């Protein structure tokens, strides 16, 4: 490899040509502060505008200071990362930024997780010498995301993720000079734009400019209300991430503690979204098998590839960008939706209360799920199947508000009859998991034989696009693809439009690595090793499960016996499947 | 449960399409497209930007980002005769502000405004590259130089129909 030698802070270092000063310093253990720079290594997510100037360093012989994040190392370069001049410039940059930043850290949703706040602490800022104009934007609410433009520092991470990663382009820089800010087109509410509410802008925002809608107060009120019963469901990816909020190492599996914490908070029934993930496989798997058989029998009208429909941001995406292809995704509701529909019918009846007196809450790694709860079609006469959703971060806050010592909680079990689950369900939390879970069931049903191996390693991994051919003896070679990031999903949709999509079955998740890096998860601040640890933990949780195929879940078998009859029955079509709408912007031409 | 609708007349829609097509619908030509579109319509309202975005295959936020960045682009309709007063350094030193004041009181509008009859709009800009003629103003692209406030009335009279 072509390498060069240079000196950083009086130490010599050898790096590959093209390495930035920031990276070179990093491998020497020198941490140059950054703010706008953001990179999720190996997950193709980055923002390098070189705009904030917090990372400036002195390069001997160079007239001006160099931004370390975008300046490449040159042979024999002499760099000083902590010279008086560099430190002064950095401090001034930060002080100027803070001079137009609200000083309400105590009430800020990002407090304790704010990169601007920790930078100010690290640099020992004690006063702001600059007094000037202050931005005066109003806070803006959508079902999932709260925007507070006064806290925007124009790092444009959100813009990169929205445009480049998701190919949505709902928010970006507008205006110039002092009024320059990240906004939607024409300053509209996110709901009135092409925003799909994936929330990755929230996940990467260094400050409190973007945050999730907080529903913790609603939960406390509902639990205290003697008129209603409360039940809660917890998504797969939450159990491999929540521990981080309590100082545990990334990848800690805290399933039992979560069940215990939710009981301690006071929920009447503590259930598991993993249960309904298994139910999803029964419904979606049956649909896959049905469509595939018809397709292989020569039916020209059947829509292939069939695509997953669990991810609410992905659903928003095809409703807003590809409504003409909305017959391709499975009609199966998401696990959250299936849980809600079952709990408000079957379970409310079982405990003998009207559905409106049963409040169903979900804990999700996601902010788009909050919007999914509000979908009219996922409720009955204005009573939502899932009343509202909280993120993993909100659950951590709730546990702290309720003065529960999470770390010392003894493990508890989820309640029956909507609490048992399998390894196939827990892997829903990682990219490729829904595909693998579906294959574990579908291949057995199609061949009528027990699978010799149930680990479909070929669909696992953390690449944004993965494809595999799964031989199903006596049926076909199944061509499948797994993608995350909506830009990759867009590529598949364009292939379908052009009649060139080679796949039978496609899984799509909006967030990097799937739900493990959902926008409701603990902040990772660009540390991809956290995502990898959660990813490994998901598959570890799968290995630990005694049952690892959805169709073998006893409580799923029971609900079919007692209530739904069989997968894709009339009753399950009514309760467990949904329809999609055309929400594309249209021109009304006259 | 449907997406938002953008109202636009057929002739306007076709005109924007034609402009975009003349640039091969290339998103890299956004600024040129906006220049031509604005010179046709006089301004760039929301629905026009939506059609431009649709033709070029880019998010409307990108279009709005550019329109709101450059002071040349405007989302407000202009008068039939668009007056721009230069407030660049040379013109400013030579008394451009007095010219601007004279226009304001003559037209009874402020900067960025349009007269009630829609005949005149008034804007300021920074340097038209005619500093030798300072102070300068332009009306629909025609340049008037070496101005004194007394000139304003007779120049406006040229546009009295």
HADDOCK unambig.tbl for C-alpha pairs under 7 A between the chains (distance, minus, plus):
assign (segid A and resid 169 and name CA) (segid B and resid 59 and name CA) 5.41 0.50 0.50
assign (segid A and resid 169 and name CA) (segid B and resid 61 and name CA) 6.52 0.50 0.50
assign (segid A and resid 170 and name CA) (segid B and resid 61 and name CA) 6.22 0.50 0.50
assign (segid A and resid 171 and name CA) (segid B and resid 61 and name CA) 6.45 0.50 0.50
assign (segid A and resid 172 and name CA) (segid B and resid 61 and name CA) 6.43 0.50 0.50
assign (segid A and resid 173 and name CA) (segid B and resid 65 and name CA) 5.96 0.50 0.50
assign (segid A and resid 174 and name CA) (segid B and resid 65 and name CA) 4.39 0.50 0.50
assign (segid A and resid 174 and name CA) (segid B and resid 68 and name CA) 5.93 0.50 0.50
assign (segid A and resid 174 and name CA) (segid B and resid 69 and name CA) 6.28 0.50 0.50
assign (segid A and resid 175 and name CA) (segid B and resid 65 and name CA) 6.68 0.50 0.50
assign (segid A and resid 175 and name CA) (segid B and resid 68 and name CA) 4.75 0.50 0.50
assign (segid A and resid 175 and name CA) (segid B and resid 69 and name CA) 4.50 0.50 0.50
assign (segid A and resid 176 and name CA) (segid B and resid 69 and name CA) 5.32 0.50 0.50
assign (segid A and resid 184 and name CA) (segid B and resid 61 and name CA) 6.14 0.50 0.50
assign (segid A and resid 185 and name CA) (segid B and resid 60 and name CA) 6.36 0.50 0.50
assign (segid A and resid 185 and name CA) (segid B and resid 61 and name CA) 4.40 0.50 0.50
assign (segid A and resid 185 and name CA) (segid B and resid 64 and name CA) 5.61 0.50 0.50
assign (segid A and resid 186 and name CA) (segid B and resid 64 and name CA) 6.88 0.50 0.50
assign (segid A and resid 581 and name CA) (segid B and resid 1 and name CA) 6.53 0.50 0.50
assign (segid A and resid 581 and name CA) (segid B and resid 2 and name CA) 6.67 0.50 0.50
assign (segid A and resid 582 and name CA) (segid B and resid 2 and name CA) 5.64 0.50 0.50
assign (segid A and resid 582 and name CA) (segid B and resid 3 and name CA) 6.43 0.50 0.50
assign (segid A and resid 583 and name CA) (segid B and resid 2 and name CA) 4.69 0.50 0.50
assign (segid A and resid 583 and name CA) (segid B and resid 3 and name CA) 3.53 0.50 0.50
assign (segid A and resid 584 and name CA) (segid B and resid 3 and name CA) 4.85 0.50 0.50
assign (segid A and resid 585 and name CA) (segid B and resid 3 and name CA) 5.19 0.50 0.50
assign (segid A and resid 585 and name CA) (segid B and resid 4 and name CA) 5.01 0.50 0.50
assign (segid A and resid 585 and name CA) (segid B and resid 5 and name CA) 5.88 0.50 0.50
assign (segid A and resid 586 and name CA) (segid B and resid 3 and name CA) 6.96 0.50 0.50
assign (segid A and resid 586 and name CA) (segid B and resid 4 and name CA) 6.43 0.50 0.50
assign (segid A and resid 586 and name CA) (segid B and resid 5 and name CA) 4.90 0.50 0.50
assign (segid A and resid 586 and name CA) (segid B and resid 6 and name CA) 6.10 0.50 0.50
assign (segid A and resid 587 and name CA) (segid B and resid 5 and name CA) 5.72 0.50 0.50
assign (segid A and resid 587 and name CA) (segid B and resid 6 and name CA) 4.75 0.50 0.50
assign (segid A and resid 587 and name CA) (segid B and resid 7 and name CA) 5.96 0.50 0.50
assign (segid A and resid 587 and name CA) (segid B and resid 8 and name CA) 6.92 0.50 0.50
assign (segid A and resid 588 and name CA) (segid B and resid 5 and name CA) 6.06 0.50 0.50
assign (segid A and resid 588 and name CA) (segid B and resid 6 and name CA) 5.57 0.50 0.50
assign (segid A and resid 588 and name CA) (segid B and resid 7 and name CA) 4.61 0.50 0.50
assign (segid A and resid 588 and name CA) (segid B and resid 8 and name CA) 6.17 0.50 0.50
assign (segid A and resid 589 and name CA) (segid B and resid 7 and name CA) 6.11 0.50 0.50
assign (segid A and resid 589 and name CA) (segid B and resid 8 and name CA) 5.18 0.50 0.50
assign (segid A and resid 589 and name CA) (segid B and resid 9 and name CA) 5.29 0.50 0.50
assign (segid A and resid 589 and name CA) (segid B and resid 10 and name CA) 5.31 0.50 0.50
assign (segid A and resid 590 and name CA) (segid B and resid 8 and name CA) 6.68 0.50 0.50
assign (segid A and resid 590 and name CA) (segid B and resid 9 and name CA) 4.85 0.50 0.50
assign (segid A and resid 590 and name CA) (segid B and resid 10 and name CA) 5.24 0.50 0.50
